[in-house]
């Protein structure tokens, strides 16, 4: 694996970079002392590559090739065996402002036949900006790659002002029939409770982008017929477990970050209920039994800022199989959550001394991490 270098746990805890030099402004931010109390990690961390503001990654099926998105609109393929990077042309025009930019990337379930991939991004339009999801054919031609036939199949409704809380994480159901999209409430609060918008929702679509048959609010017309769950704030992680349960990680306000078990038609409370407070210090009623809202299975106060969610199923860490892994941004950590059927409890919180944007499982069972920001590192986590 060219240009890969093992980082001893002590170096990771100090935020020391290896392999590719970076400018002083691009080095990972050192975590607070409370997050860096341990210099020993129960795994090895190897630096693979460096990116500028990476956001998401996914492996091409049965290969060591990794698709990576960067916030400014770049999409590339990294061959982890050779270390070679190929830029992918034909990407959409994105609004790279605030939390906006090129977002998630997902390989279609029929990739071997169609080479179809799904992308999400922030786009401009009437009324402001909003998230969009598109699909295209990924054409690989030697040392070149391109997207062909990129078509938008879903848009947040409505577009609005501001540059935060787009959400737009993607997941495909285990039966390969449906595409799930997380949709942030764009820092507008009340639309999360309004079934007349798709802000603050989880939507369930066919693979072509149409409202999925059997959605809980189909009788209310468009866009409610797309909605699967509502009352969300800034959902930045979504994944299915082996039993088919859908889990979501969500940023709360000042505190109240959440892991939720997503149920059809359920209301998760934002902004009427949260275990955090407004940034002004104004209180928000906590989740409580009988309030009509679906309470989180796990929550954090103070915030850790969950940026992604992965549920592990590989062979390298059998003791963690079936558990959720969360990349923490402000928490600068890799966090494990114990999942047991439909219950969840906090597990380990390992200091990584950099904002962790994305967590992904590799085909060999290794765990891959993308740091956040300029000069961010792609890291490979393997057993000691």
PLY file of the C-alpha trace (Angstrom):
ply
format ascii 1.0
element vertex 384
property float x
property float y
property float z
element edge 383
property int vertex1
property int vertex2
end_header
0.00 0.00 0.00
2.25 2.85 -1.26
2.58 6.00 0.82
0.93 4.32 3.80
2.63 4.72 7.12
1.74 3.21 10.46
0.95 5.78 13.11
1.71 4.54 16.62
-1.11 5.18 19.06
0.99 7.76 20.88
1.43 9.74 17.66
-2.28 9.58 16.89
-3.02 10.93 20.35
-0.66 13.85 19.66
-2.22 14.57 16.25
1.05 13.82 14.39
0.67 13.44 10.63
2.68 11.08 8.45
3.21 10.17 4.80
2.13 13.38 3.06
3.41 16.73 4.38
0.76 19.33 4.97
0.88 23.04 5.55
0.76 24.40 9.10
-2.87 25.39 8.58
-3.81 21.96 7.27
-2.63 19.76 10.14
-5.27 18.11 12.30
-6.53 20.14 15.22
-5.29 18.87 18.56
-8.13 17.64 20.74
-8.92 18.99 24.16
-7.15 17.35 27.08
-10.34 15.58 28.09
-10.44 13.83 24.72
-6.70 13.04 24.68
-6.28 11.52 28.13
-5.17 8.18 26.68
-2.20 7.62 24.39
-3.01 3.93 23.87
-5.62 2.77 21.38
-6.85 -0.82 21.03
-6.07 -0.81 17.30
-3.48 0.31 14.78
-3.98 3.45 12.72
-2.28 3.78 9.33
-2.35 6.95 7.25
-3.20 6.28 3.60
-3.73 9.60 1.82
-4.59 13.28 2.23
-7.64 15.20 0.96
-8.99 18.73 1.21
-12.36 18.83 2.99
-13.44 15.25 2.24
-17.05 14.43 3.08
-17.86 10.82 2.20
-16.44 7.60 0.81
-17.58 4.21 -0.43
-15.83 1.18 -1.86
-16.53 -0.12 -5.33
-17.82 -3.70 -5.02
-15.22 -6.46 -4.62
-12.26 -4.14 -4.99
-9.77 -1.97 -3.13
-10.93 1.10 -5.07
-12.43 3.84 -2.95
-14.71 6.65 -4.15
-14.17 9.86 -2.14
-16.12 13.14 -2.32
-14.65 16.52 -1.38
-16.79 19.47 -0.40
-15.70 21.70 -3.30
-17.19 19.24 -5.80
-14.29 16.88 -6.50
-14.93 13.16 -6.82
-12.02 10.75 -7.10
-11.15 7.06 -7.07
-8.28 5.89 -4.86
-6.73 2.49 -5.57
-5.59 1.40 -2.13
-3.29 -1.27 -3.57
-1.33 1.05 -5.87
-2.01 4.38 -4.13
-3.07 5.88 -7.47
-5.78 8.55 -7.51
-8.03 9.15 -10.54
-10.23 12.22 -10.78
-13.81 11.63 -11.92
-15.20 14.18 -14.38
-18.83 15.10 -14.91
-19.67 15.94 -11.31
-22.53 18.37 -10.54
-22.14 22.07 -9.89
-22.28 22.46 -6.11
-22.72 25.32 -3.66
-19.63 24.92 -1.44
-20.62 27.36 1.29
-21.00 26.78 5.01
-22.00 23.14 5.43
-22.90 22.84 1.76
-20.98 21.17 -1.05
-20.62 17.73 -2.58
-21.91 15.29 0.01
-22.54 11.55 0.08
-21.69 8.89 -2.48
-23.24 5.44 -2.71
-22.86 2.55 -5.12
-26.12 1.26 -6.55
-27.19 -2.31 -5.71
-26.99 -3.25 -9.40
-23.55 -1.68 -9.93
-22.04 -4.78 -11.54
-24.62 -4.51 -14.31
-25.28 -0.76 -14.58
-22.23 0.94 -12.95
-24.79 3.21 -11.26
-23.78 5.47 -8.39
-25.75 7.95 -6.28
-24.50 11.36 -5.14
-25.88 14.13 -2.94
-24.93 17.81 -2.93
-26.05 21.35 -2.13
-27.37 23.29 -5.12
-28.72 26.77 -5.82
-32.20 27.51 -7.14
-35.30 29.61 -6.66
-35.52 30.65 -3.02
-31.93 29.87 -2.08
-30.18 26.55 -1.68
-31.14 22.97 -0.92
-29.93 19.40 -1.04
-30.20 17.35 -4.21
-29.64 13.68 -4.98
-28.63 12.40 -8.39
-27.61 9.20 -10.05
-25.22 8.52 -12.88
-23.19 5.83 -14.58
-19.57 5.64 -13.43
-17.45 4.93 -16.51
-13.93 3.63 -15.88
-11.59 3.89 -18.86
-8.02 3.06 -17.96
-6.55 6.04 -16.13
-9.70 8.09 -16.67
-13.12 8.09 -15.08
-16.31 10.06 -15.67
-19.95 10.28 -14.70
-22.36 9.77 -17.58
-26.02 10.73 -17.61
-26.07 12.46 -14.23
-29.74 13.06 -13.42
-31.28 14.71 -10.37
-33.85 12.33 -8.86
-34.73 14.20 -5.64
-34.61 17.74 -4.24
-35.26 19.14 -0.77
-38.46 21.18 -0.68
-38.38 24.12 -0.39
-35.07 25.76 -1.15
-34.29 28.37 1.45
-31.69 30.82 2.72
-28.67 29.82 4.76
-25.88 27.29 4.36
-26.42 24.78 7.16
-28.15 21.49 8.00
-28.49 19.95 4.57
-28.19 16.40 5.90
-28.28 14.43 2.61
-26.82 11.14 3.80
-27.86 8.12 1.71
-28.67 4.47 2.39
-30.21 1.67 0.33
-32.55 -0.79 2.04
-31.36 -4.39 2.49
-33.96 -5.60 -0.01
-32.36 -3.23 -2.56
-35.72 -1.63 -3.38
-35.56 1.76 -1.65
-33.26 4.76 -1.29
-33.34 6.57 2.05
-32.20 10.20 2.28
-31.72 12.25 5.43
-32.93 15.83 5.04
-31.85 18.49 7.53
-34.16 21.29 8.66
-31.80 23.95 7.27
-31.60 25.70 10.68
-35.24 26.78 10.28
-36.64 24.79 13.26
-40.42 24.52 12.70
-40.39 22.97 9.19
-39.18 19.76 10.83
-42.76 19.34 12.15
-44.45 20.38 8.88
-45.42 17.51 6.56
-45.78 20.06 3.77
-41.98 20.26 3.44
-39.18 17.70 3.31
-36.98 19.72 5.69
-36.14 17.86 8.90
-37.23 14.49 7.53
-36.06 11.06 6.49
-37.44 10.32 3.04
-37.92 6.92 1.41
-37.79 6.75 -2.37
-37.67 4.14 -5.09
-34.25 3.77 -6.71
-35.58 6.08 -9.45
-36.42 8.82 -6.94
-40.21 8.43 -6.82
-42.05 8.33 -3.47
-41.86 4.77 -2.18
-45.14 2.81 -2.16
-46.42 2.30 1.37
-44.85 5.43 2.86
-46.78 6.49 5.98
-48.12 9.82 4.66
-49.03 8.97 1.07
-52.63 10.10 1.66
-51.43 13.68 2.26
-50.07 14.18 -1.25
-46.74 15.67 -2.31
-44.21 16.09 -0.74
-45.58 14.24 2.30
-45.73 11.05 0.23
-41.89 10.98 0.31
-41.63 11.27 4.09
-40.72 8.24 6.21
-40.02 9.98 9.56
-39.92 13.58 10.75
-38.90 15.91 13.56
-35.18 15.75 12.72
-32.60 18.50 13.07
-29.31 17.74 11.29
-29.14 14.00 10.48
-25.65 13.18 9.22
-25.55 9.41 9.48
-27.84 6.58 8.42
-27.27 2.82 8.21
-29.08 -0.51 8.34
-28.08 -3.28 10.72
-28.05 -6.98 9.83
-31.64 -7.41 11.02
-32.86 -4.60 8.76
-33.30 -1.98 11.49
-32.57 1.57 10.32
-30.35 3.70 12.59
-29.61 7.40 12.32
-27.13 9.79 13.97
-28.20 13.38 14.42
-26.64 16.60 15.63
-28.60 18.26 18.41
-28.34 21.95 19.34
-26.14 22.75 22.38
-26.03 19.15 23.59
-28.59 16.50 22.75
-26.76 14.72 19.92
-28.66 11.53 19.15
-28.65 7.96 17.90
-32.17 7.14 16.73
-33.91 3.96 15.64
-35.95 5.14 12.65
-39.54 3.91 12.50
-42.06 4.60 9.74
-44.25 7.60 10.57
-42.50 8.42 13.85
-41.94 12.01 15.03
-38.52 12.56 16.65
-39.49 15.82 18.28
-37.32 18.62 16.91
-37.70 21.48 17.76
-40.38 20.74 20.39
-38.24 18.22 22.28
-34.50 17.75 22.65
-32.09 16.69 25.36
-30.04 19.78 24.53
-30.62 23.53 24.76
-30.70 26.38 22.27
-27.39 28.15 21.70
-28.92 31.18 23.38
-29.18 29.10 26.54
-32.97 28.88 26.28
-34.22 25.52 27.48
-35.93 22.96 25.23
-38.20 20.36 26.87
-36.34 17.06 27.24
-37.71 13.88 25.72
-40.00 12.19 28.23
-42.38 9.27 28.25
-45.81 10.10 26.89
-44.83 13.31 25.05
-45.80 11.81 21.67
-42.26 11.88 20.33
-39.80 9.09 19.59
-36.91 9.44 22.05
-33.29 8.79 21.08
-31.76 5.45 22.00
-28.48 7.16 22.94
-27.73 10.84 23.45
-24.76 13.03 24.38
-24.50 16.19 26.44
-22.15 17.99 25.90
-22.17 17.56 22.14
-19.86 15.29 20.18
-21.23 16.40 16.76
-21.81 13.05 15.01
-20.81 13.40 11.36
-21.41 9.86 10.14
-22.63 6.40 11.10
-21.45 2.90 10.14
-22.62 -0.48 11.47
-19.79 -3.00 11.52
-20.16 -6.47 10.01
-16.59 -7.45 9.15
-14.19 -10.20 10.31
-11.29 -8.16 11.73
-13.07 -6.99 14.87
-15.45 -9.86 15.76
-16.01 -8.42 19.24
-17.62 -5.34 17.66
-19.66 -7.02 14.95
-23.13 -5.53 14.86
-22.12 -2.35 16.70
-22.42 1.19 15.38
-19.40 3.43 14.82
-19.79 7.21 14.87
-17.32 9.78 13.61
-17.32 12.72 16.02
-16.51 16.19 14.70
-16.35 18.51 17.72
-15.71 15.43 19.87
-12.65 14.56 17.74
-13.17 10.87 18.40
-14.20 7.52 17.02
-17.16 6.32 19.06
-18.59 2.81 19.36
-22.23 2.25 20.31
-23.42 -1.19 21.42
-26.46 -2.28 19.42
-28.60 -5.14 20.71
-31.62 -5.69 18.49
-33.56 -2.41 18.95
-31.66 -1.09 21.98
-28.43 0.89 22.09
-25.95 1.86 24.80
-22.77 3.90 24.77
-19.60 1.87 24.24
-16.08 3.18 23.71
-14.97 6.71 22.86
-11.44 6.76 21.44
-9.62 10.13 21.07
-8.42 10.71 17.51
-7.29 14.34 17.98
-8.93 15.44 14.75
-12.48 15.96 13.58
-13.75 12.67 12.09
-16.10 13.29 9.20
-16.74 9.78 7.86
-16.47 6.14 8.93
-16.60 3.28 6.42
-15.98 -0.46 6.50
-13.56 -1.84 3.95
-14.01 -5.09 2.02
-11.40 -6.77 4.25
-13.13 -5.65 7.46
-10.75 -2.79 8.22
-12.36 0.47 9.39
-11.56 3.56 7.33
-11.82 7.10 8.67
-11.84 10.46 6.90
-10.76 13.43 8.95
-12.46 16.77 8.32
-11.04 19.97 6.85
-8.04 20.98 4.74
-5.21 18.49 4.63
-7.44 15.80 6.15
-6.11 12.27 6.31
-7.64 9.00 5.19
-6.87 6.50 7.97
-7.07 2.71 8.10
-7.90 1.06 11.44
-6.82 -2.56 11.97
-6.30 -4.82 14.99
-3.07 -4.50 17.01
0 1
1 2
2 3
3 4
4 5
5 6
6 7
7 8
8 9
9 10
10 11
11 12
12 13
13 14
14 15
15 16
16 17
17 18
18 19
19 20
20 21
21 22
22 23
23 24
24 25
25 26
26 27
27 28
28 29
29 30
30 31
31 32
32 33
33 34
34 35
35 36
36 37
37 38
38 39
39 40
40 41
41 42
42 43
43 44
44 45
45 46
46 47
47 48
48 49
49 50
50 51
51 52
52 53
53 54
54 55
55 56
56 57
57 58
58 59
59 60
60 61
61 62
62 63
63 64
64 65
65 66
66 67
67 68
68 69
69 70
70 71
71 72
72 73
73 74
74 75
75 76
76 77
77 78
78 79
79 80
80 81
81 82
82 83
83 84
84 85
85 86
86 87
87 88
88 89
89 90
90 91
91 92
92 93
93 94
94 95
95 96
96 97
97 98
98 99
99 100
100 101
101 102
102 103
103 104
104 105
105 106
106 107
107 108
108 109
109 110
110 111
111 112
112 113
113 114
114 115
115 116
116 117
117 118
118 119
119 120
120 121
121 122
122 123
123 124
124 125
125 126
126 127
127 128
128 129
129 130
130 131
131 132
132 133
133 134
134 135
135 136
136 137
137 138
138 139
139 140
140 141
141 142
142 143
143 144
144 145
145 146
146 147
147 148
148 149
149 150
150 151
151 152
152 153
153 154
154 155
155 156
156 157
157 158
158 159
159 160
160 161
161 162
162 163
163 164
164 165
165 166
166 167
167 168
168 169
169 170
170 171
171 172
172 173
173 174
174 175
175 176
176 177
177 178
178 179
179 180
180 181
181 182
182 183
183 184
184 185
185 186
186 187
187 188
188 189
189 190
190 191
191 192
192 193
193 194
194 195
195 196
196 197
197 198
198 199
199 200
200 201
201 202
202 203
203 204
204 205
205 206
206 207
207 208
208 209
209 210
210 211
211 212
212 213
213 214
214 215
215 216
216 217
217 218
218 219
219 220
220 221
221 222
222 223
223 224
224 225
225 226
226 227
227 228
228 229
229 230
230 231
231 232
232 233
233 234
234 235
235 236
236 237
237 238
238 239
239 240
240 241
241 242
242 243
243 244
244 245
245 246
246 247
247 248
248 249
249 250
250 251
251 252
252 253
253 254
254 255
255 256
256 257
257 258
258 259
259 260
260 261
261 262
262 263
263 264
264 265
265 266
266 267
267 268
268 269
269 270
270 271
271 272
272 273
273 274
274 275
275 276
276 277
277 278
278 279
279 280
280 281
281 282
282 283
283 284
284 285
285 286
286 287
287 288
288 289
289 290
290 291
291 292
292 293
293 294
294 295
295 296
296 297
297 298
298 299
299 300
300 301
301 302
302 303
303 304
304 305
305 306
306 307
307 308
308 309
309 310
310 311
311 312
312 313
313 314
314 315
315 316
316 317
317 318
318 319
319 320
320 321
321 322
322 323
323 324
324 325
325 326
326 327
327 328
328 329
329 330
330 331
331 332
332 333
333 334
334 335
335 336
336 337
337 338
338 339
339 340
340 341
341 342
342 343
343 344
344 345
345 346
346 347
347 348
348 349
349 350
350 351
351 352
352 353
353 354
354 355
355 356
356 357
357 358
358 359
359 360
360 361
361 362
362 363
363 364
364 365
365 366
366 367
367 368
368 369
369 370
370 371
371 372
372 373
373 374
374 375
375 376
376 377
377 378
378 379
379 380
380 381
381 382
382 383
